[in-house]
Amino acid sequence: MNFIDEAKIYVKAGDGGRGCVSFRREKFVPKGGPDGGDGGDGGDVIIVADRNVSTLIDLRYRRHYRAERGQHGMGSLCHGRKGRSVRIRVPVGTVIKDAVTGQVLADLTEDGQEFVCARGGKGGLGNARFATPTNRAPRYAQPGTPGEERQLLVELKLIADVGIIGFPNAGKSTLISRISSARPKIADYPFTTLVPNLGVVRFGDFGGFVVADIPGLIEDAHRGRGLGVRFLKHTERVCMFIHLIDPSPQTGRDPVEDFRTINTELKAYNPELLKKPQVVALNKIDLPEARKRAESVLKFFHTEGIKVFLISAVTGEGVSALIDHVGNMIAGLKGKGCEKGL
């Protein structure tokens, strides 16, 4: 299934049914009076968070959603039926925005959470409602009011406990495949990973934690370079980061500068991201030149007060110690809002 995390849709709630102008006419009832019924309310358009939905692909192919209008009122005091509502199911972690103003209307972070994005119009009153002692035969009724309509931007922000960040080819996909059952595409060229990958890491007595591989982070990603801001939004939900760095000389980059560059991108996108805990994992130490270079930069991270691990996602060296540390941190953060990505 294609991973779709953005969609623009049009929603239109049902109009209210009009009230009825009617008079009771029966044999042997000479003064029956008004008996026009009320119109029914229009149906709503409701967006529902569903944990069984993982992508917005349905919204990409169906962009218009219309609820049913309310039935018109009828004689004999028969009221119109309410219009059927439309329910749009989206993944947990979906943000709903007004497409015109950009205002955030709802953030659906719990399974079953609902948001009425367009309310149905009210049904009009029939003429029976307007009968008074001085106006016994009203010949008017109310029209129904129109239902709301609007353009919406729907964005999915993955909810995960841990986000794995780093330059392309740092080994993020290899690490997530090592520590979980996720099987992302792995290759030796940049931007192999074009969609975020989620994996569940089993740990301790509380069941484990969810990790997300955040692809496409490079210098000026917040300006749209590379995969740009498309996946930076997924970093906002995590509790903490594993900052994965490739210290191999073949990259032509300095490990410390890589660390600073990625954090600069996080800060430029949302300064609050730097308040989340980070641990650094220097990867690919199964290569002698990478191990030597990794050991040479340990002092910098220790000076900065950052916990650092030397690992090899390929062989598994050092990975258990990393997961034990991260798992204990997540266990401590549970219950403080981070389980919702807040």
N, C-alpha and C positions, 0 to 999 in steps of 0.2 A: 504494500500500500504506500502511495506517495505521502510524504510528510508535508502537510499544508498547515501553516501556522498563522495565516492572515487571510481575511476575506472582507469584502465590502458587500453589504446586502441592503435591500429595500424592504421595509415592513409596512403593512397597512392593516390597521385594525378594522373590524367590521363597523359599518354605520348602524346607527340605531333605527329601528323600524318606526314608521310614522303611526300616530294614533288614528283611530277610525271615527268618522262622523256617521252615526247610524241611529235610527229611532226604532223602537219596538213597535211592530205592527202585527198584531194578532187579532183574530176574530174575537169579538166580545171584550176586547181590552181597548176602550176608546181613547184613553190617554196613557199610552205606554211609556212615553218619555224617552230620553236619550239612552242608548245602550252600546255606544262605541267603546271598544276595548283599547288598551294601551299597546303600543309597539314594543317589541322585545329589544333588549340591549344587544349591541354588537359584540362579537367575540373579541378576545384579547390576543395579542401575539406575545408568547411567553418563551423566554430562553431558559433552559434547564441544564445545569451541570450534571454530567453523567460520567461516572468513572469507567464505564465500559466503552466510551468513545475516546479515541486517542488523537484525532486529527480533525481539521476543519474542512476536509475534502468535500463533504456533502454541500457545504456552503459555497464552495468554489463553482460547483456545477448547477446549483439552484440558487439564484440570487434574489428572487422575489417571493415574498411570503404574505399572503392575504388571508385574514380571518373572515369568517362568514358574517354577513350582515344580519341584523335582527329581523325577525318576521314582522310584517305590518299587523296592526290591530284589526280586529274583525267585529262584526255585529254580535249581538247577544252577549255582550260583555266578555268576548273571547280575546284574551291577550295574546300577542305574538310571542313565538318561541325565541329564546335567546340564541344568538348566533354561536356556532361552534368556534372555540378558540384554537389557535395553532401553537403547537409546542415545538420549539427548535432545540434539539439536544446537541450540546457542545462538551468538549473535555473539561474536566476540573482544572482550574487555572486560567480560564478564559476571561479576558477583559473586554468590556463593551464600551465603545466610545461613540459619541455623536460625530458623524462624518463631516459635518459642516463646521462645528465649533471646536472639535477635538476634546470636548469635555468627557471625562470618565464617568460613565453612568452606573456601571456595576463591575465588581470584581468577584467572580464566582470561584471561591476557593474550597468549597465543600461539596461533596456528592449530594445531589438532590436539591441544592440551592437554586432558587428561581428568581427571575427578574422579569417583570412585565414591561417590555420595551415599547409597547403601543397598546393603549387602553381603548376598548370599544366604546362607541358612542352610546348615549343614553336613548332609550326608546321614548317616543313622544306619548303624551297622555291623550286618551280618547275623549270624545265630547261628554261621556258620562261623568268624567271627573269635574266638569265645569258647571254642572247643574246646581243652581241655588234656588231659594224660594222666590227670588225676583227674576231669575233667568232659568226658566224650566226647560227651555228647548235650545240649548247652545248649538250653534251650527258651525263650530270650529273645533279643531283638534291640533295638537302640536306635531310638527315634523320631528323626526329623529335627528339627533346631533351627529355630525360626522365622526368617524373613528380617527384616532391619531395616525399619522404616517411620518416616517423619517428614514433617512439614510444612516446606516450604522457601520462602523469599523469594528470588526471582531478580531481580536488578537489572542493567540495562545502563548502563555508564558509557562514553560514547564515547571512543575513543582518537584523539586528534588532536595535532598538533604545536603549533598555535596556536589559542587561543580568542579570539573577538571578543566583547567584553563592552561593555555600555553600556545606557543607558535605552532604553525602547521608542521607536521612531521616530528613533533616532540615525543610522540608515542602515546598520545591520549587514547586512541582506539585500541592499541595493544594492551594498555593498562586496564581499560574497562572490560576487555575480553578476558583478561587474566583473573580479575577479582569478581566477575559476575558471569551470568549465562548469556549476556549480550554478545552478539556476533556481528560487529560492524565490519564494513569493508576496510581492508588494510592493504596499503601499497606504499611504495617508497617515493611518491611524488607529492608535492604540496596540494592542499585542498582535496585530498582523497575523501575526507568526510564532508559531505555537503548537507547533512541534516544532523541535529542533535541525537545522540544515542542515550538511552536510559538503561540502567542495569541495577539489580538488587543485590547488595552484598550482605550475606548472612553473617551476623556477628552477635555474640552474647545472648542474653536471655530475652532481650526486648525485640528480637526478630530480625534486626539488621537495619540497613539504611539504603536509600536510593541515591545513586550517583548519576550525573549527567555529563556527557562529553560535549563541551561547548566548542564548536568548530569555528574556523575562520577568523581568529583574532590575530591581527598584525598591526603594525604601526599605522595610525590614521584610520583604524577600523570605525571609530565613532563618526568619521566624516563620510563613510560609505565605501572606503577602499577595501578591496578584496570582497569578502562576503558582507562587509560593512556592519551596519547596525541590525541587520536581519536577525542575528543570533545573540547580540549583546543583551537583548531584553530578557533572554532566558537566564542570565546571571542574577537577575533581581530576586528570584525566588529562593535561591539556595541559602543554607545556613552558614556554610563555610566553603573555602576553596582549597583544592589541591593544585598548587601551581607547579606544573610539570615543565622541566627545563632540560633541553638536550645540550650537554656540555661538550659534545664531540667537536674537535677542531674542523671537521669537514663542513660544518654549518657556516663557517666564516663569521660567526657572531660571538659576542662575549656573553657568558651566562648571566653575569650581573646586569648588563645592559638589557638583556632579554627580560629579566625580572622587572626592571624599572619601566621598560616600554609597555609591557602588558598592564602593569598597574596604572600607568599614565592613561591608557585607553579606558580602563575601568573608571577612573576618576573623571575623565572628560565626559563619559556617558552619564554617570551618576555618582557623585562624590560619596554617597552613602555606602557604595559597594566596598570601599576601603575600610569600613568599620567592621566588616565581616572577618572572622578569623581566617588565617591562611597558614598552610604548611607548604614547604617547598620539597619537591622530590626531584633530585638530579638523576635523570634516567640514563640508560644505556651504559652502565658501568661494567657490563660484560666485555666492553671494548677497552683495552688497556689505556689507550690515549684519552678516552673519555673519563675513565676512573681517575687518572692522574690529574686531569684538568678540574674535575669535580672536587677532589680533595684540596686543590689549591684555592678554591673560593669559599670553603666552609667558614673561614674566619669572618668573612663579610656578613654572612647570614647570622652567625652567632652574635656578632656585634650588634646587629639590628634586632636581636631578640626573637628571631624567627626560627622555629623548629625546622630542621632540614634532615632529609633522609636520602641516602644513596641507594638507588634501586636499579634493577633491570627488569623491565616489564616482560622481556622475552624469556629469561631464565627463571624469574621469580625471586631472585636474590633481593632481600630487603623489603619485599612487598608486604610480608606478614607484619613486620614491625610498623610499617606505615598504616596498614589497615587497623591494627590494634589501637594505635594512637588516635586515628580519625574516629574510629568507632566509640572510643571512650569520650571524645569531645562531643560527638553527636548525642550520646546518651545524656551528657550533662546539659545540652542545649534543649533537649526535648521538654515540652511544657512551657517554653518561654516564647512561643509564637513562631519559632522557626519551622515547625512541622507544617505550617501553612505558607512557608516561604516569605514571611513578613520580616 
